[in-house]
Amino acid sequence: MSEVEQFDMTPFMHPLATRGARPYFRPMQSAPLSIGKLARLTDVKIPTIRFYEQIGLLPEPDRTESERRVYGDAAVRRLSFIKHARQLGFSVEAIRALLALTDDPDRPCEEANALAAEQLAEVEEKISRLTALRAELQRMVAAGCHGRAGDCRVIEALSDDSQCEHGRPLNLAEV
């Protein structure tokens, strides 16, 4: 059975799904996966999978007699969850807390809501800083010249932080 055929293509909605939620497809019980197959199936690199095991986001997998890691459907779901959370910018500690909630589905959802709200605030702050960076770069480009480098307004602005309109130099690394 190919990796694609390992999923039941009948849509399934969680009974508590909210309006507008998309269905997901239930994985069928499949043969154990090697770390390479798990990596291909989830589009997560092997060293990243090992890292997630080391820090406890993924449980230690079962091993064959030859000590090779083998994974099941639960690992696919958990790794997909972690990958999606990372794509949304959640920290490792926030993901750990969200996974604890998935492991105990009877717990209240307020903690997940709070973590999502916190992440949203961080994203909005980053957007604000990026908007300021864009404005500063637009100002530098607009003030640029077409003569000698010695007369270049871009080089002049980069050489002198006091020319920054926002009071302090902006730093893309902070975004």
Disulfide bonds with the S-S distance in Angstrom:
none
